[in-house]
Amino acid sequence: MTTAPAGEAIVLYDADCGWCRWTLAKFLRWDRRRRLTTLAIQAPAAGAFLAGMTMQERLASWHLATPDGRLHSGGAVFAPLLRLLPGGAPLALAASALPRLTERSYRWVADHRRLLARPLRPDAIARADGIVAQRSRPTPP
């Protein structure tokens, strides 16, 4: 597996999911220190981080590749992700203390993401897409 660059974590997300992009944009706006970079799961470069997973496994959840070479998936993303965000430490501690609840909650949202995306206006998704694109990891030519 490829590791994230020093000091940077890579959030791998489903580029075909409006709810996923909208939610990711919320985390990116919180990330004032710019410690997060994005990479679509469908991008060829994602294979270096998600080696050994089928496309179905890749798309079943979001993933976080950290500079120390670790890959977190599903609900397990929250604790390390929140630790990177300003003021996120208390929420990270809660996510770490309640891993089964965090995973179940994540799984419920992931299983209902199409329903959750319905009330989102197209302009909200477009704004989210702009934020995600600005933080997209450059891919090699």
FIFIDREN-135043 format. One record per residue (C-alpha): residue in three letters; x, z, y. Coordinates in steps of 0.1 Angstrom, whole numbers, padded with zeros to 4 digits, always signed. Each point is the difference from the previous one (the first is absolute). Layout:
<sites>
ALAXZY/...
</sites>
This chain:
<sites>
MET+0000+0000+0000/THR+0011-0008+0035/THR+0003+0029+0024/ALA-0012+0002+0036/PRO+0026-0002+0028/ALA+0014+0034+0012/GLY-0026+0019+0020/GLU-0027-0024-0007/ALA-0029+0001-0024/ILE-0019-0031-0011/VAL-0038+0002-0005/LEU-0011-0027-0024/TYR-0037-0009+0005/ASP-0026-0024-0012/ALA+0000-0028+0027/ASP-0035-0012-0012/CYS-0017+0033+0007/GLY-0013+0005+0035/TRP-0005+0038-0006/CYS+0036+0003-0012/ARG+0014-0019+0031/TRP-0022+0020+0024/THR+0010+0034-0016/LEU+0037-0010+0000/ALA-0002-0009+0037/LYS-0013+0036+0006/PHE+0031+0014-0017/LEU+0023-0024+0019/ARG-0014+0010+0033/TRP+0007+0037-0009/ASP+0036-0010-0009/ARG+0014+0001+0035/ARG+0036+0003-0014/ARG-0005-0033-0018/ARG+0012+0013-0033/LEU-0025-0022-0019/THR+0002-0037-0008/THR-0027-0020-0018/LEU+0002-0025-0028/ALA-0030-0017-0016/ILE-0002+0006-0038/GLN-0006-0038-0003/ALA+0032-0009+0017/PRO+0028-0012-0023/ALA+0024+0027+0014/ALA-0024+0027-0013/GLY+0011-0008-0035/ALA+0033+0017+0006/PHE-0017+0033+0008/LEU-0028-0003-0026/ALA+0020-0014-0030/GLY-0015+0008-0033/MET-0036+0001+0013/THR-0025-0027-0007/MET-0018-0015+0031/GLN-0031+0020-0010/GLU+0020+0032-0001/ARG+0016-0009+0034/LEU-0034-0006+0016/ALA-0016+0031-0015/SER+0015+0021+0028/TRP+0023+0001+0030/HIS+0036+0010-0005/LEU+0028+0015+0020/ALA+0037-0009-0006/THR+0023+0027+0016/PRO+0036-0003+0009/ASP+0010+0023-0028/GLY-0012-0027-0025/ARG-0033+0017-0010/LEU-0032-0018-0003/HIS-0033+0019+0005/SER-0034-0015-0008/GLY-0036+0008+0006/GLY-0007+0036+0012/ALA+0036+0009-0006/VAL+0009-0021+0031/PHE-0016+0025+0024/ALA+0025+0029-0001/PRO+0031-0020+0006/LEU-0017-0023+0025/LEU-0014+0029+0020/ARG+0034+0017+0001/LEU+0013-0031+0019/LEU-0027+0003+0027/PRO+0002+0022+0031/GLY-0020+0032-0008/GLY-0008-0012-0035/ALA+0019+0028-0018/PRO-0030+0024-0004/LEU-0021-0028-0015/ALA+0029-0010-0022/LEU+0002+0036-0013/ALA-0038-0001-0008/ALA+0004-0033-0018/SER+0029+0013-0020/ALA-0018+0032-0009/LEU-0031-0018-0012/PRO+0012-0032-0017/ARG-0030-0004-0023/LEU-0024+0003+0028/THR+0021-0024+0022/GLU+0001-0025-0029/ARG-0038+0003-0007/SER-0008-0004+0037/TYR+0023-0030+0003/ARG-0015-0016-0031/TRP-0035+0004+0013/VAL+0009-0017+0033/ALA+0019-0028-0019/ASP-0029-0006-0023/HIS-0024-0002+0030/ARG+0022-0018+0025/ARG-0022-0031+0002/LEU-0030+0021+0008/LEU+0020+0021+0025/ALA+0011-0032+0017/ARG-0035-0014+0006/PRO-0006+0019+0033/LEU+0034-0010+0014/ARG-0004-0027+0027/PRO+0021-0031-0003/ASP+0017+0008+0033/ALA+0011+0034-0014/ILE+0015-0017-0030/ALA+0017-0026+0022/ARG+0016+0028+0021/ALA+0011+0017-0031/ASP+0015-0032-0013/GLY+0020-0003+0032/ILE+0014+0035-0004/VAL+0009-0005-0036/ALA+0016-0034+0007/GLN+0022+0016+0027/ARG+0014+0025-0026/SER+0003-0025-0028/ARG+0033+0000-0019/PRO+0019-0032+0006/THR+0002-0021-0032/PRO+0030-0020-0009/PRO-0003-0038+0005/
</sites>
